[in-house]
Amino acid sequence: MKLRVLGCSGGIGGDRRTTSLALDHDILIDAGSGVGNLSLVEMTQIRHIFVTHSHLDHIAFIPMLLDSIFDSITTPIVVHGQAETLAALRTHVFNNVIWPDFSVLPAIDNPVFRYQEMALGEVVEVGGRRISMLPVKHTVPAVGYYVESDSGAFAFSGDTSVNDTLWQALNACARLDFIIVETAFEDKDEQLGKLAQHYTPRVLARDLQKLKHRPSVYITHNKPGVEDTIAAECQRHIQGYALNFLSGGEIIAL
């Protein structure tokens, strides 16, 4: 498996792109503005999109992707997500007001994409990669993802805050080579983190103590302009892990 970071910022500005991870050549995990870093040819190779939740920084480029390649693909792209997330896409995005409903275009029996509801505990296998949802806590219904194959396993938290469910689910996994976990705010904004349900470095360090594995840890989803502060605070609080800070264009191989 090879994971390419298309976008990993909590916002935009300069070279910052919002969350999207390309798994090999055919799968996206989330589809924020980082999708725009794919070439048109690369876009046509995407067959599955696994969405963590409905917030715009994680789904904004699904419509643009579909519109860019709709006449270049012969089978629908499958958009996977929990029921509430897919309902939000139907109601608020692909509603023929904000964007055309490509789930029935160009024809109802030949759409550009189709929805595939996914539930916690369900495993979707795509070309030897087994993908399952992880329970997390955010301001809207949200999940993370656990991805494993014969070559290794990793987890992506999506957007989350203090919880036991994510860490319990990961403790039940036999293998965890690395985890990509969000840390949106500085320590001084811990109260804001509670309200927005995002981690700060100090709070993440406490929650990591619930994890029995010792994977490499990649920090993602920093708010623009405070990346250096968040990095310094993570390095101060998080001990006993190989600590990394995700960057756009990075490739992680398993």
C-alpha positions as CSV (number, residue, x, y, z in Angstrom):
1,M,0.0,0.0,0.0
2,K,1.0,3.6,-0.7
3,L,-0.6,6.6,0.9
4,R,-0.2,9.9,-0.8
5,V,-1.1,13.1,1.1
6,L,-3.0,15.4,-1.2
7,G,-4.1,17.7,1.5
8,C,-3.8,17.8,5.3
9,S,-4.4,21.3,6.5
10,G,-7.2,22.6,8.6
11,G,-7.7,25.4,6.1
12,I,-6.3,27.1,3.0
13,G,-3.8,29.8,2.1
14,G,-0.6,29.6,0.1
15,D,0.2,25.9,-0.5
16,R,-2.3,24.6,2.2
17,R,-4.9,22.1,1.0
18,T,-7.7,20.6,3.1
19,T,-7.9,16.9,3.9
20,S,-7.6,14.2,1.2
21,L,-5.5,11.1,1.2
22,A,-5.0,8.9,-1.9
23,L,-4.6,5.2,-1.2
24,D,-2.7,3.8,-4.1
25,H,-4.2,5.0,-7.4
26,D,-7.8,4.2,-7.0
27,I,-9.1,5.2,-3.5
28,L,-9.6,8.5,-1.8
29,I,-10.1,8.9,1.9
30,D,-11.9,12.3,2.2
31,A,-12.0,14.7,-0.7
32,G,-11.1,18.2,0.4
33,S,-9.3,20.7,-1.7
34,G,-6.2,18.5,-1.9
35,V,-8.0,16.5,-4.6
36,G,-7.1,19.4,-6.9
37,N,-3.5,18.2,-6.8
38,L,-4.4,15.2,-8.9
39,S,-4.0,15.3,-12.6
40,L,-7.1,14.6,-14.8
41,V,-5.7,11.2,-15.6
42,E,-5.2,10.4,-11.9
43,M,-8.8,11.6,-11.3
44,T,-10.2,9.1,-13.8
45,Q,-8.5,6.3,-11.9
46,I,-10.4,7.0,-8.7
47,R,-13.0,4.3,-8.1
48,H,-13.8,4.7,-4.4
49,I,-14.1,7.6,-2.0
50,F,-14.4,6.9,1.7
51,V,-15.8,10.0,3.6
52,T,-15.3,10.6,7.3
53,H,-18.0,13.2,7.8
54,S,-19.9,16.0,6.0
55,H,-17.9,19.1,6.8
56,L,-16.9,21.1,3.8
57,D,-13.2,20.8,4.2
58,H,-13.5,17.0,3.8
59,I,-16.1,16.8,0.9
60,A,-15.8,20.1,-1.0
61,F,-14.0,18.6,-4.0
62,I,-16.2,15.6,-4.6
63,P,-18.5,17.7,-6.8
64,M,-15.5,19.2,-8.7
65,L,-13.9,15.8,-9.2
66,L,-17.1,14.3,-10.6
67,D,-17.7,17.3,-12.9
68,S,-14.1,17.1,-14.2
69,I,-14.2,13.5,-15.3
70,F,-17.9,12.6,-15.8
71,D,-17.4,11.9,-19.5
72,S,-14.1,10.0,-19.0
73,I,-15.3,7.1,-16.9
74,T,-17.4,4.0,-17.7
75,T,-18.3,2.8,-14.2
76,P,-19.6,4.8,-11.3
77,I,-17.3,6.0,-8.6
78,V,-18.5,4.6,-5.2
79,V,-18.9,7.1,-2.4
80,H,-18.8,5.3,1.0
81,G,-20.0,6.8,4.2
82,Q,-22.3,6.4,7.1
83,A,-26.0,7.0,6.5
84,E,-26.0,10.5,8.0
85,T,-23.1,11.7,5.9
86,L,-24.5,10.4,2.7
87,A,-27.9,12.0,3.5
88,A,-26.1,15.3,4.0
89,L,-24.5,15.0,0.5
90,R,-27.8,14.2,-1.1
91,T,-29.7,17.0,0.6
92,H,-27.2,19.8,0.7
93,V,-24.7,19.2,-2.2
94,F,-26.1,17.0,-5.0
95,N,-29.5,18.6,-4.9
96,N,-29.5,20.3,-8.3
97,V,-29.2,23.7,-6.5
98,I,-25.7,23.6,-5.2
99,W,-24.6,21.0,-7.7
100,P,-26.1,18.7,-10.3
101,D,-27.2,15.3,-9.0
102,F,-24.5,13.1,-10.6
103,S,-25.9,10.1,-8.8
104,V,-28.6,10.1,-11.6
105,L,-26.6,11.7,-14.4
106,P,-26.0,11.3,-17.2
107,A,-28.6,8.6,-16.8
108,I,-30.2,6.9,-13.8
109,D,-28.9,3.5,-14.9
110,N,-25.4,5.0,-15.8
111,P,-24.5,7.6,-13.1
112,V,-21.2,9.2,-12.5
113,F,-21.2,8.0,-8.9
114,R,-23.3,6.0,-6.5
115,Y,-23.7,6.1,-2.8
116,Q,-22.8,3.1,-0.7
117,E,-23.9,3.2,3.0
118,M,-21.4,1.7,5.4
119,A,-21.7,0.9,9.0
120,L,-19.4,0.5,12.0
121,G,-18.1,-3.1,12.1
122,E,-18.4,-3.5,8.3
123,V,-15.3,-4.3,6.2
124,V,-15.1,-3.2,2.6
125,E,-12.4,-5.0,0.6
126,V,-11.0,-3.3,-2.5
127,G,-8.1,-5.1,-4.2
128,G,-6.8,-6.7,-1.1
129,R,-7.1,-3.6,1.1
130,R,-9.6,-4.0,3.9
131,I,-11.2,-0.8,5.1
132,S,-13.4,-0.4,8.2
133,M,-14.9,2.5,10.1
134,L,-13.6,3.7,13.4
135,P,-16.0,5.3,15.9
136,V,-15.0,8.9,16.8
137,K,-16.6,12.0,18.4
138,H,-17.2,15.2,16.5
139,T,-19.9,17.9,16.1
140,V,-21.6,16.0,13.3
141,P,-21.8,12.2,12.8
142,A,-18.2,11.2,12.0
143,V,-15.9,8.2,11.7
144,G,-12.3,7.4,11.1
145,Y,-11.0,4.6,9.0
146,Y,-8.7,1.5,9.7
147,V,-7.0,0.2,6.6
148,E,-5.1,-3.1,6.5
149,S,-3.6,-5.4,3.9
150,D,-1.0,-8.1,3.9
151,S,1.7,-5.4,3.8
152,G,0.6,-3.5,6.9
153,A,-2.1,-1.4,8.7
154,F,-2.8,2.2,9.5
155,A,-5.6,4.3,10.9
156,F,-6.9,7.8,10.2
157,S,-8.9,9.6,12.9
158,G,-10.8,12.0,10.7
159,D,-12.0,14.9,12.9
160,T,-12.4,13.9,16.5
161,S,-12.0,15.0,20.1
162,V,-11.7,13.3,23.5
163,N,-13.3,9.8,23.3
164,D,-12.7,6.2,24.4
165,T,-14.3,4.6,21.3
166,L,-11.5,5.2,18.8
167,W,-8.8,3.9,21.1
168,Q,-10.8,0.9,22.1
169,A,-11.5,0.0,18.5
170,L,-7.8,0.4,17.7
171,N,-6.8,-1.7,20.7
172,A,-8.9,-4.6,19.2
173,C,-6.8,-4.5,16.0
174,A,-4.0,-6.9,15.7
175,R,-1.7,-4.5,13.9
176,L,-1.2,-0.7,13.7
177,D,1.9,0.6,11.9
178,F,0.9,4.2,12.0
179,I,-1.9,6.5,12.9
180,I,-2.8,9.9,11.3
181,V,-4.6,11.9,14.0
182,E,-5.9,15.4,13.9
183,T,-4.7,18.2,16.2
184,A,-6.5,21.3,15.1
185,F,-5.8,23.8,17.9
186,E,-3.0,25.1,20.2
187,D,-3.1,24.3,23.9
188,K,-4.3,27.8,24.7
189,D,-7.4,27.1,22.7
190,E,-8.4,24.0,24.6
191,Q,-11.9,25.4,25.4
192,L,-12.5,26.1,21.8
193,G,-11.3,22.6,21.0
194,K,-14.0,21.3,23.4
195,L,-16.7,23.3,21.7
196,A,-15.5,22.4,18.2
197,Q,-14.6,18.9,19.2
198,H,-11.0,18.9,18.0
199,Y,-7.8,17.8,19.7
200,T,-5.2,20.1,21.1
201,P,-1.7,18.7,21.7
202,R,-2.1,18.3,25.5
203,V,-5.5,16.6,25.1
204,L,-4.3,14.3,22.4
205,A,-1.3,13.2,24.5
206,R,-3.7,12.2,27.3
207,D,-5.9,10.2,24.9
208,L,-2.9,8.5,23.3
209,Q,-2.3,6.9,26.7
210,K,-5.4,4.8,26.0
211,L,-3.7,3.1,23.0
212,K,-1.9,-0.2,23.6
213,H,-0.1,-0.1,20.3
214,R,3.0,2.0,19.7
215,P,2.6,3.1,16.1
216,S,4.2,6.0,14.4
217,V,2.0,9.1,14.9
218,Y,1.4,11.6,12.1
219,I,-0.2,14.9,13.2
220,T,-2.6,16.5,10.7
221,H,-5.4,19.1,10.4
222,N,-3.6,22.1,12.0
223,K,-5.3,25.4,11.8
224,P,-3.4,27.7,9.4
225,G,-0.8,29.9,10.9
226,V,-0.2,28.0,14.1
227,E,1.4,24.8,12.7
228,D,4.8,25.5,14.4
229,T,3.2,26.1,17.8
230,I,1.2,22.9,17.5
231,A,4.3,21.0,16.5
232,A,6.3,22.3,19.4
233,E,3.5,21.5,21.9
234,C,3.0,18.0,20.5
235,Q,6.8,17.3,20.8
236,R,6.6,18.5,24.4
237,H,3.5,16.5,25.4
238,I,3.7,13.3,23.3
239,Q,6.4,10.9,24.5
240,G,7.2,7.3,23.5
241,Y,6.1,7.5,19.9
242,A,7.8,8.2,16.6
243,L,6.2,11.6,16.0
244,N,5.7,13.1,12.6
245,F,3.9,16.1,11.1
246,L,2.0,15.4,7.9
247,S,2.8,17.5,4.9
248,G,1.1,17.8,1.5
249,G,2.8,15.7,-1.2
250,E,4.2,13.3,1.4
251,I,4.1,9.6,0.5
252,I,3.9,6.9,3.2
253,A,4.6,3.3,2.0
254,L,3.7,0.1,3.7
